[in-house]
């Protein structure tokens, strides 16, 4: 248990950085340049390619982050 108390905060920091990056990079119709203000004005309602991968990665990372926070609360009592 002591190992988890030491390692979970670091895991949460890493997960939060990954989650922030995936959310910023998945702006609709923008691609990688969209996070920095670029992109075209076309509107798509389906996710394709890298945008779809980033969408699913952000969901998985958000779930992992929430679970790690919950576990940390339970074992830190």
DOLUM-63674 format. One record per atom (N, C-alpha, C): z, y, x; residue in one letter. Coordinates in steps of 0.05 Angstrom, whole numbers, padded with zeros to 5 digits, always signed. Each point is the difference from the previous one (the first is absolute). Example, Ala and Ser with C-alpha at 12.3 -4.5 7.8 and 13.67 -1.06 7.14 Angstrom:
residues 2
+00156-00114+00264a;+00000+00024-00018a;+00000+00024+00018a;-00014+00021-00007s;+00001+00024+00016s;+00014+00022-00015s;
END
This chain:
residues 77
+00000-00024+00016x;+00000+00024-00016x;+00000+00025+00017x;+00014+00000+00022x;+00001+00023+00017x;-00027+00007+00012x;-00016-00022+00005x;-00027+00004+00010x;-00017+00015-00021x;+00002-00007-00025x;-00015+00013-00021x;+00008+00029-00003x;+00026+00006+00002x;+00010+00027-00002x;-00012+00018+00022x;-00004-00012+00024x;-00012+00015+00022x;-00030+00003-00002x;-00013-00021-00010x;-00030+00000+00001x;-00012+00013-00025x;+00013-00001-00023x;-00012+00010-00025x;-00006+00030+00001x;+00018+00017+00011x;-00008+00029+00001x;-00025+00005+00016x;-00004-00015+00022x;-00024+00003+00016x;-00024-00010-00015x;+00003-00022-00015x;-00022-00010-00016x;-00007+00020-00022x;+00020+00013-00012x;-00006+00020-00020x;-00014+00024+00011x;+00006+00008+00024x;-00014+00023+00013x;-00030-00007+00004x;-00004-00024+00010x;-00028-00009+00005x;-00015-00003-00027x;+00013-00012-00020x;-00013-00002-00026x;-00006+00027-00013x;+00018+00019+00004x;-00004+00026-00012x;-00024+00015+00013x;-00003-00004+00026x;-00023+00012+00014x;-00026-00013-00009x;+00000-00026-00002x;-00024-00014-00010x;-00007+00008-00029x;+00021+00002-00016x;-00004+00007-00029x;-00011+00028-00002x;+00010+00019+00015x;-00010+00027+00000x;-00029+00002+00009x;-00006-00015+00021x;-00028+00000+00010x;-00019-00012-00020x;+00007-00022-00013x;-00018-00012-00019x;-00003+00017-00025x;+00020+00014-00008x;-00002+00017-00024x;-00018+00024+00007x;+00003+00012+00023x;-00016+00023+00007x;-00029-00008+00004x;-00006-00024+00009x;-00027-00008+00006x;-00015-00010-00025x;+00013-00004-00022x;-00014-00012-00023x;-00008+00020-00022x;-00004+00025+00007x;-00008+00019-00020x;-00027-00007-00011x;-00003+00002-00026x;-00024-00009-00014x;-00025+00015+00010x;-00020-00015+00008x;-00025+00012+00008x;+00001+00015+00026x;+00020-00004+00016x;+00003+00016+00024x;-00004-00015+00026x;+00008-00025+00001x;-00002-00014+00025x;+00021+00009+00020x;-00004-00005+00025x;+00019+00008+00021x;+00001+00031+00002x;-00022+00013-00002x;-00001+00029+00002x;+00014+00014-00023x;+00005-00013-00022x;+00013+00012-00023x;+00028+00008+00005x;+00013-00014+00018x;+00028+00007+00006x;+00002+00026+00015x;-00022+00010+00011x;+00000+00025+00015x;-00017+00021-00014x;-00005-00003-00027x;-00014+00020-00015x;-00030-00003-00003x;-00011-00022+00011x;-00029-00004-00003x;-00006-00018-00024x;-00025-00008-00002x;-00008-00018-00022x;-00020+00013-00017x;-00013-00017-00017x;-00020+00011-00018x;+00012+00003-00028x;-00016+00011-00018x;+00011+00006-00027x;-00007-00021-00021x;-00010-00023+00008x;-00006-00021-00019x;+00025-00014-00009x;+00000-00007-00025x;+00024-00014-00012x;-00007-00029-00006x;+00015-00018+00011x;-00003-00028-00006x;+00025-00010-00013x;-00002-00019-00018x;+00023-00011-00014x;+00007-00028+00010x;-00015-00010+00019x;+00005-00027+00011x;+00006+00004+00030x;+00018-00017+00009x;+00006+00001+00029x;-00018-00021+00014x;-00011+00008+00022x;-00018-00018+00015x;+00007+00002+00029x;-00005-00022+00014x;+00002-00001+00029x;+00028+00007+00010x;+00001+00018+00019x;+00025+00007+00013x;+00020+00013-00019x;-00010+00014-00019x;+00018+00013-00020x;+00015-00021-00016x;-00013-00022-00006x;+00013-00021-00015x;+00021-00014+00017x;-00007-00004+00026x;+00019-00013+00019x;+00025+00018+00003x;-00004+00026+00004x;+00022+00019+00003x;+00017+00000-00026x;-00012-00002-00023x;+00015+00000-00025x;+00018-00024-00001x;-00010-00024+00006x;+00017-00024-00001x;+00021+00000+00022x;-00007+00010+00024x;+00019+00001+00022x;+00023+00019-00008x;-00006+00022-00013x;+00021+00019-00007x;+00019-00012-00021x;-00011-00016-00018x;+00017-00014-00020x;+00019-00020+00014x;-00011-00016+00018x;+00016-00020+00014x;+00021+00013+00017x;-00007+00021+00014x;+00019+00014+00018x;+00022+00014-00017x;-00007+00011-00023x;+00020+00012-00017x;+00020-00020-00011x;-00010-00024-00007x;+00017-00021-00009x;+00019-00009+00022x;-00011-00004+00024x;+00016-00008+00023x;+00021+00021+00007x;-00007+00026-00002x;+00019+00021+00005x;+00023+00000-00020x;-00007-00003-00026x;+00020-00001-00021x;+00019-00024+00004x;-00012-00023+00006x;+00016-00024+00005x;+00019+00003+00024x;-00010+00012+00021x;+00017+00003+00024x;+00023+00020-00006x;-00005+00020-00016x;+00021+00019-00008x;+00021-00014-00017x;-00009-00017-00019x;+00018-00014-00017x;+00017-00020+00016x;-00012-00014+00018x;+00014-00020+00017x;+00021+00015+00018x;-00008+00023+00011x;+00019+00015+00016x;+00024+00009-00016x;-00005+00009-00024x;+00022+00008-00018x;+00019-00024-00005x;-00012-00023-00005x;+00017-00024-00006x;+00016-00009+00024x;-00011+00000+00024x;+00014-00011+00022x;+00018+00020+00015x;-00004+00026-00006x;+00016+00020+00014x;+00027+00005-00014x;+00005-00013-00022x;+00025+00005-00014x;+00024-00009+00016x;
END
